[in-house]
Amino acid sequence: MSEYSVSAPIRFARPIIKAGLRGIFHLLSPVTIEGAENIPYSSPYIVAMNHVSLYDPPFIASFWPETLEIIGAQSAFETLGQRELLTAYGVIPVHRGAYDRQLIDRMLSALQSGHPLLIAPEGGRSHETAMRQAMPGVAYIFEKAKVPVVPAAIIGTTRDYLQRAKHRERPPLTLRIGRPINLPPLVSKGAERRISRQRNADLVMSHLAGLLPEEYRGVYAETAILPAS
């Protein structure tokens, strides 16, 4: 596995990009951040978010107290302006639906180098508030990384968010950060191991669902785990 590093231009650009995005979001919306005390600062961890629209990654990245490594769909790099922003931040491109061993190694290398990593277990935007089931492949990352998973619930970034903001509705945005989850180890093999991986991925999503309003929980409505008081 190759060593993970972030180039000097990207390290320089990230604080500027984050500050600029925060300013835009504050201009368009009242923003609430809850649970920042749950972040295991200065150590590697995975941030697992729900993914409704293209506004989710910039919102969470700009308001997260630490700098996140981010993976994003290759298709997002095909839009002028968006491509330059993603490249300047150093977003790691991924081809959805394709097995990419190099990408997996890069994500694990980032975590082993001490960087927190942002992922969307659903595998892409749902285009609606209700969550879909987590993709099975994400459980492989959870298993191999052996780091805590921090659920991060995003509320308000619906598909019509920008349109509503342009009409000065100031739609509210909320980021709720849950307590870190340490997933149980996998001990089975073959088909049973794959089932066990999916069970761990669903466990993360159930914790995430517990941080979300009912209309956001989707397939995890019945298994949502509410945060301990």
C-alpha positions as CSV (number, residue, x, y, z in Angstrom):
1,M,0.0,0.0,0.0
2,S,1.5,3.3,-1.1
3,E,2.0,6.2,1.4
4,Y,-0.7,8.8,1.5
5,S,0.2,12.4,1.2
6,V,-1.5,15.7,0.4
7,S,0.4,18.2,-1.8
8,A,1.3,21.6,-0.6
9,P,-1.0,23.5,-3.0
10,I,-4.0,21.4,-1.8
11,R,-3.0,21.9,1.9
12,F,-2.9,25.7,1.2
13,A,-6.2,25.7,-0.7
14,R,-8.3,23.7,1.7
15,P,-8.7,26.3,4.5
16,I,-9.6,29.0,1.9
17,I,-12.2,26.7,0.2
18,K,-13.7,25.8,3.6
19,A,-13.9,29.4,4.7
20,G,-15.5,30.5,1.4
21,L,-18.1,27.7,1.5
22,R,-19.0,28.4,5.1
23,G,-19.5,32.1,4.1
24,I,-21.9,31.1,1.3
25,F,-23.9,28.7,3.5
26,H,-24.2,31.2,6.3
27,L,-25.4,33.8,3.7
28,L,-28.0,31.4,2.4
29,S,-29.2,29.7,5.5
30,P,-29.2,29.6,9.3
31,V,-26.7,26.8,10.2
32,T,-26.8,24.6,13.3
33,I,-23.9,22.2,14.2
34,E,-24.7,19.7,17.0
35,G,-22.4,17.1,18.6
36,A,-18.9,18.4,17.7
37,E,-17.8,17.2,21.1
38,N,-18.3,13.6,19.8
39,I,-15.5,13.9,17.2
40,P,-12.3,11.8,18.1
41,Y,-10.0,14.7,17.3
42,S,-6.4,14.1,16.1
43,S,-7.0,10.5,15.3
44,P,-8.2,8.6,12.2
45,Y,-11.9,7.9,11.8
46,I,-14.5,7.5,9.1
47,V,-17.3,10.0,8.8
48,A,-20.5,8.3,7.5
49,M,-23.1,10.7,6.1
50,N,-26.5,10.5,4.6
51,H,-26.5,11.7,1.0
52,V,-29.5,13.5,-0.4
53,S,-28.0,16.0,-2.9
54,L,-24.7,17.5,-4.2
55,Y,-24.8,20.1,-1.5
56,D,-24.0,17.5,1.2
57,P,-20.2,17.1,0.8
58,P,-19.4,20.8,0.6
59,F,-21.7,21.5,3.6
60,I,-20.2,18.9,5.8
61,A,-16.6,19.5,4.7
62,S,-16.8,23.3,5.3
63,F,-18.3,23.0,8.8
64,W,-16.4,19.9,10.0
65,P,-13.9,21.1,12.7
66,E,-11.1,19.0,11.1
67,T,-10.1,18.7,7.5
68,L,-11.7,15.7,5.8
69,E,-10.4,13.5,3.0
70,I,-13.3,13.1,0.6
71,I,-14.2,10.6,-2.1
72,G,-16.5,11.8,-4.9
73,A,-18.1,10.4,-8.0
74,Q,-16.0,10.8,-11.2
75,S,-19.0,12.3,-12.9
76,A,-18.8,15.2,-10.5
77,F,-15.5,16.1,-12.1
78,E,-17.1,16.5,-15.5
79,T,-18.9,19.8,-14.7
80,L,-17.0,23.0,-15.4
81,G,-16.3,24.9,-12.2
82,Q,-17.2,22.0,-10.0
83,R,-14.2,20.1,-11.4
84,E,-11.8,22.9,-10.5
85,L,-13.2,23.1,-7.0
86,L,-12.9,19.4,-6.4
87,T,-9.4,19.2,-7.8
88,A,-8.3,22.2,-5.7
89,Y,-9.6,20.6,-2.6
90,G,-8.1,17.2,-3.5
91,V,-11.2,15.1,-3.7
92,I,-10.5,11.5,-4.5
93,P,-12.5,10.4,-7.6
94,V,-14.4,7.1,-7.7
95,H,-16.2,5.3,-10.5
96,R,-19.5,4.2,-8.9
97,G,-20.4,0.6,-9.4
98,A,-16.9,-0.5,-10.3
99,Y,-14.4,-2.4,-8.1
100,D,-11.3,-0.2,-7.7
101,R,-8.5,-1.8,-5.7
102,Q,-6.3,1.3,-6.0
103,L,-9.1,3.5,-4.6
104,I,-9.6,1.2,-1.6
105,D,-5.9,1.2,-0.9
106,R,-5.8,5.0,-1.1
107,M,-8.7,5.3,1.4
108,L,-7.1,2.9,3.8
109,S,-3.7,4.6,3.4
110,A,-5.4,8.0,4.2
111,L,-6.8,6.6,7.4
112,Q,-3.5,4.9,8.3
113,S,-1.8,8.2,7.9
114,G,-4.1,9.7,10.5
115,H,-6.6,11.5,8.2
116,P,-10.4,11.4,8.8
117,L,-12.2,10.2,5.8
118,L,-15.8,11.2,4.6
119,I,-17.9,8.5,2.9
120,A,-21.5,8.1,1.9
121,P,-22.5,4.5,2.7
122,E,-25.5,4.7,0.3
123,G,-23.0,4.9,-2.5
124,G,-24.4,8.1,-4.0
125,R,-27.1,10.7,-3.8
126,S,-30.6,9.4,-3.1
127,H,-32.2,12.5,-4.5
128,E,-34.8,12.2,-1.8
129,T,-34.6,12.6,2.0
130,A,-35.4,8.9,2.8
131,M,-32.2,6.8,3.1
132,R,-31.4,3.8,1.0
133,Q,-29.7,0.7,2.2
134,A,-25.9,0.9,2.6
135,M,-23.9,-0.6,-0.2
136,P,-22.1,-3.8,0.9
137,G,-18.7,-2.6,-0.3
138,V,-18.6,0.1,2.3
139,A,-18.6,-2.5,5.1
140,Y,-15.3,-3.8,3.6
141,I,-13.7,-0.4,4.3
142,F,-15.1,-0.4,7.9
143,E,-13.6,-3.9,8.4
144,K,-10.2,-3.2,7.0
145,A,-9.7,0.3,8.4
146,K,-10.3,-0.8,12.0
147,V,-11.1,2.8,13.1
148,P,-14.2,4.3,14.7
149,V,-17.1,5.4,12.5
150,V,-18.7,8.7,13.3
151,P,-22.3,9.1,12.0
152,A,-23.0,12.5,10.6
153,A,-26.6,13.4,9.8
154,I,-27.3,16.2,7.4
155,I,-30.7,17.9,7.4
156,G,-32.0,20.5,4.9
157,T,-29.8,19.9,1.8
158,T,-32.7,18.9,-0.4
159,R,-32.6,19.0,-4.2
160,D,-34.5,22.3,-4.2
161,Y,-32.2,23.8,-1.6
162,L,-30.5,26.3,-3.9
163,Q,-33.7,27.3,-5.6
164,R,-35.3,28.0,-2.2
165,A,-32.3,29.9,-1.1
166,K,-32.4,32.1,-4.2
167,H,-35.9,33.0,-3.3
168,R,-34.6,34.2,0.1
169,E,-36.4,31.5,2.1
170,R,-33.2,30.9,4.1
171,P,-33.9,27.1,4.4
172,P,-32.2,25.9,7.7
173,L,-29.3,23.5,7.6
174,T,-28.4,21.2,10.4
175,L,-25.4,18.9,11.0
176,R,-25.8,16.4,13.8
177,I,-22.7,14.4,14.8
178,G,-23.1,11.2,16.7
179,R,-20.9,9.3,19.0
180,P,-18.1,7.2,17.4
181,I,-19.1,3.6,16.7
182,N,-16.7,0.7,17.1
183,L,-18.0,-2.1,14.9
184,P,-17.9,-5.7,16.1
185,P,-15.2,-7.9,14.4
186,L,-16.1,-10.3,11.6
187,V,-15.2,-13.9,12.4
188,S,-17.1,-15.9,9.7
189,K,-16.1,-16.7,6.2
190,G,-17.6,-16.9,2.7
191,A,-21.2,-16.0,2.4
192,E,-21.6,-15.6,6.1
193,R,-18.8,-13.0,6.2
194,R,-20.6,-11.0,3.5
195,I,-23.8,-11.1,5.5
196,S,-21.8,-10.0,8.6
197,R,-20.3,-7.1,6.7
198,Q,-23.7,-5.9,5.5
199,R,-24.9,-6.2,9.1
200,N,-22.1,-3.9,10.2
201,A,-22.9,-1.4,7.4
202,D,-26.6,-1.5,8.4
203,L,-25.6,-0.9,12.1
204,V,-23.8,2.3,11.1
205,M,-26.9,3.4,9.1
206,S,-29.2,2.7,12.0
207,H,-27.1,5.0,14.2
208,L,-27.2,7.6,11.5
209,A,-31.0,7.2,11.2
210,G,-31.4,7.8,14.9
211,L,-29.9,11.3,14.4
212,L,-32.3,12.1,11.5
213,P,-36.0,13.2,11.4
214,E,-38.4,10.3,10.7
215,E,-38.9,11.3,7.0
216,Y,-35.1,11.0,6.4
217,R,-34.8,7.4,7.8
218,G,-36.1,5.5,4.8
219,V,-35.3,1.8,5.0
220,Y,-33.8,2.3,8.5
221,A,-37.0,3.7,10.0
222,E,-37.7,0.5,12.0
223,T,-34.1,0.0,13.1
224,A,-33.1,3.5,14.0
225,I,-30.9,3.7,17.1
226,L,-31.6,6.9,19.0
227,P,-28.6,8.5,20.7
228,A,-28.2,7.9,24.4
229,S,-29.2,10.9,26.5
